[in-house]
């Protein structure tokens, strides 16, 4: 019986192929965990805000928007720098 020879191909090592899948799996699990916490967090916030007046809620909302804007502007330059470093 004649033996068949199969062509050799380059196969990436397990370390290079397994790491991204593990990272993706971990990120998915973290996202799922966060998703499960959202109803609990919303309920807690609603309970905490129950005693706030309408004016206090409006001020709280304004401050959250200000905080979010500051947070986004402080992280955007870092994200842009990280993307630039990858290029």
Backbone as CSV, one residue per row, in Angstrom:
resi,resn,N_x,N_y,N_z,CA_x,CA_y,CA_z,C_x,C_y,C_z
1,UNK,0.839,-1.165,0.000,0.000,0.000,0.000,0.891,1.237,0.000
2,UNK,0.590,2.153,-0.869,1.402,3.364,-0.969,1.022,4.330,0.145
3,UNK,2.023,4.925,0.719,1.723,5.893,1.784,1.498,7.271,1.169
4,UNK,0.564,7.942,1.762,0.300,9.304,1.287,1.066,10.278,2.138
5,UNK,1.610,11.240,1.476,2.290,12.272,2.248,1.438,13.529,2.189
6,UNK,1.154,14.061,3.354,0.351,15.280,3.411,1.281,16.473,3.499
7,UNK,0.919,17.539,2.832,1.788,18.712,2.890,1.803,19.301,4.292
8,UNK,2.948,19.755,4.696,3.080,20.377,6.011,2.654,21.835,5.912
9,UNK,1.877,22.244,6.854,1.466,23.648,6.909,1.868,24.233,8.246
10,UNK,1.992,25.499,8.271,2.329,26.188,9.511,1.079,26.315,10.370
11,UNK,1.157,25.843,11.586,0.031,25.919,12.510,0.425,26.838,13.648
12,UNK,-0.411,27.845,13.936,-0.075,28.742,15.039,-0.022,27.982,16.353
13,UNK,0.812,28.438,17.240,0.929,27.766,18.533,-0.350,27.940,19.338
14,UNK,-0.550,27.093,20.301,-1.733,27.162,21.161,-1.761,28.495,21.904
15,UNK,-0.614,28.980,22.321,-0.563,30.233,23.077,-1.128,31.392,22.275
16,UNK,-0.857,31.444,20.969,-1.347,32.571,20.181,-2.806,32.410,19.800
17,UNK,-3.302,31.178,19.718,-4.706,31.009,19.338,-5.623,30.958,20.547
18,UNK,-5.161,30.464,21.682,-6.025,30.315,22.849,-6.228,31.628,23.585
19,UNK,-5.234,32.476,23.612,-5.343,33.707,24.388,-6.501,34.595,23.954
20,UNK,-6.678,34.869,22.641,-7.804,35.714,22.267,-9.151,35.103,22.616
21,UNK,-9.299,33.790,22.454,-10.590,33.186,22.761,-10.880,33.250,24.255
22,UNK,-9.868,33.069,25.085,-10.063,33.192,26.524,-10.433,34.611,26.887
23,UNK,-9.766,35.588,26.277,-10.057,36.992,26.554,-11.478,37.325,26.117
24,UNK,-11.877,36.847,24.940,-13.231,37.099,24.453,-14.258,36.470,25.381
25,UNK,-13.996,35.276,25.823,-14.905,34.586,26.726,-15.022,35.335,28.048
26,UNK,-13.902,35.811,28.563,-13.901,36.564,29.818,-14.677,37.856,29.657
27,UNK,-14.460,38.564,28.547,-15.182,39.812,28.311,-16.680,39.560,28.202
28,UNK,-17.052,38.475,27.528,-18.466,38.146,27.393,-19.078,37.864,28.750
29,UNK,-18.357,37.109,29.594,-18.877,36.801,30.935,-19.013,38.058,31.770
30,UNK,-18.039,38.968,31.662,-18.129,40.221,32.410,-19.316,41.050,31.936
31,UNK,-19.513,41.126,30.625,-20.646,41.880,30.088,-21.959,41.272,30.558
32,UNK,-22.043,39.956,30.564,-23.257,39.283,31.024,-23.491,39.565,32.504
33,UNK,-22.425,39.603,33.294,-22.546,39.906,34.724,-23.055,41.319,34.931
34,UNK,-22.537,42.255,34.164,-22.973,43.646,34.260,-24.442,43.750,33.865
35,UNK,-24.821,43.068,32.773,-26.218,43.091,32.321,-27.165,42.598,33.415
36,UNK,-26.752,41.583,34.146,-27.604,41.059,35.216,-27.727,42.027,36.376
37,UNK,-26.735,42.891,36.564,-26.759,43.838,37.679,-27.573,45.099,37.390
38,UNK,-27.812,45.398,36.119,-28.490,46.644,35.767,-29.840,46.804,36.465
39,UNK,-30.735,45.809,36.448,-32.023,45.996,37.141,-31.859,46.285,38.633
40,UNK,-30.916,45.614,39.275,-30.669,45.843,40.696,-30.185,47.269,40.944
41,UNK,-29.259,47.732,40.119,-28.721,49.085,40.270,-29.814,50.126,40.040
42,UNK,-30.621,49.928,39.002,-31.711,50.869,38.715,-32.693,50.917,39.876
43,UNK,-33.025,49.751,40.417,-33.944,49.709,41.558,-33.364,50.452,42.756
44,UNK,-32.087,50.222,43.046,-31.442,50.902,44.180,-31.411,52.415,43.971
45,UNK,-31.082,52.846,42.751,-31.062,54.283,42.465,-32.454,54.893,42.599
46,UNK,-33.460,54.203,42.094,-34.835,54.708,42.216,-35.246,54.846,43.681
47,UNK,-34.885,53.856,44.491,-35.200,53.940,45.921,-34.472,55.108,46.586
48,UNK,-33.214,55.303,46.218,-32.431,56.388,46.809,-32.960,57.756,46.379
49,UNK,-33.481,57.838,45.156,-33.981,59.113,44.637,-35.432,59.387,45.040
50,UNK,-36.092,58.444,45.671,-37.512,58.587,46.009,-37.780,59.816,46.874
51,UNK,-36.859,60.167,47.743,-37.063,61.310,48.639,-36.548,62.623,48.061
52,UNK,-36.014,62.583,46.845,-35.514,63.814,46.220,-36.691,64.606,45.658
53,UNK,-36.593,65.918,45.759,-37.601,66.771,45.135,-37.336,66.818,43.634
54,UNK,-38.273,67.354,42.896,-38.116,67.479,41.450,-36.892,68.324,41.112
55,UNK,-36.687,69.386,41.856,-35.537,70.265,41.625,-34.234,69.516,41.921
56,UNK,-34.221,68.726,42.978,-33.022,67.953,43.323,-32.716,66.901,42.260
57,UNK,-33.741,66.262,41.726,-33.538,65.271,40.669,-32.973,65.948,39.428
58,UNK,-33.503,67.113,39.081,-32.993,67.852,37.921,-31.528,68.240,38.125
59,UNK,-31.177,68.681,39.331,-29.784,69.044,39.631,-28.884,67.811,39.583
60,UNK,-29.365,66.707,40.125,-28.618,65.459,40.095,-28.381,65.026,38.645
61,UNK,-29.392,65.122,37.817,-29.282,64.773,36.400,-28.257,65.662,35.710
62,UNK,-28.322,66.956,35.981,-27.361,67.893,35.389,-25.930,67.537,35.788
63,UNK,-25.746,67.213,37.053,-24.409,66.859,37.543,-23.919,65.533,36.961
64,UNK,-24.821,64.577,36.766,-24.433,63.312,36.132,-23.974,63.541,34.694
65,UNK,-24.676,64.402,33.987,-24.273,64.721,32.610,-22.905,65.394,32.613
66,UNK,-22.696,66.321,33.534,-21.398,67.004,33.647,-20.291,65.996,33.968
67,UNK,-20.566,65.101,34.892,-19.600,64.071,35.275,-19.281,63.158,34.092
68,UNK,-20.313,62.716,33.385,-20.130,61.829,32.239,-19.317,62.514,31.140
69,UNK,-19.601,63.774,30.886,-18.860,64.529,29.869,-17.384,64.629,30.249
70,UNK,-17.115,64.936,31.501,-15.726,65.037,31.971,-15.031,63.680,31.884
71,UNK,-15.751,62.632,32.236,-15.180,61.287,32.181,-14.841,60.899,30.747
72,UNK,-15.750,61.157,29.820,-15.505,60.829,28.417,-14.364,61.636,27.844
73,UNK,-14.289,62.924,28.175,-13.218,63.742,27.606,-11.861,63.365,28.183
74,UNK,-11.842,62.836,29.397,-10.556,62.429,29.980,-10.085,61.087,29.435
75,UNK,-10.997,60.254,28.936,-10.596,58.953,28.410,-10.381,58.969,26.907
76,UNK,-10.998,59.886,26.181,-10.854,59.928,24.720,-9.419,60.175,24.275
77,UNK,-8.662,61.110,24.879,-7.276,61.280,24.426,-6.428,60.020,24.638
78,UNK,-6.658,59.292,25.710,-5.924,58.061,25.963,-6.285,57.001,24.921
79,UNK,-7.565,56.912,24.605,-8.010,55.925,23.607,-7.427,56.263,22.244
80,UNK,-7.410,57.545,21.888,-6.843,57.958,20.604,-5.352,57.693,20.562
81,UNK,-4.675,57.913,21.683,-3.227,57.653,21.743,-2.958,56.163,21.605
82,UNK,-3.802,55.340,22.224,-3.613,53.883,22.135,-3.828,53.408,20.713
83,UNK,-4.791,53.961,20.016,-5.035,53.581,18.631,-3.862,54.036,17.763
84,UNK,-3.351,55.241,18.026,-2.214,55.751,17.278,-0.961,54.921,17.499
85,UNK,-0.800,54.387,18.709,0.369,53.572,19.022,0.312,52.232,18.303
86,UNK,-0.914,51.736,18.056,-1.076,50.457,17.359,-0.761,50.573,15.880
87,UNK,-0.857,51.762,15.327,-0.662,51.930,13.877,0.786,51.834,13.485
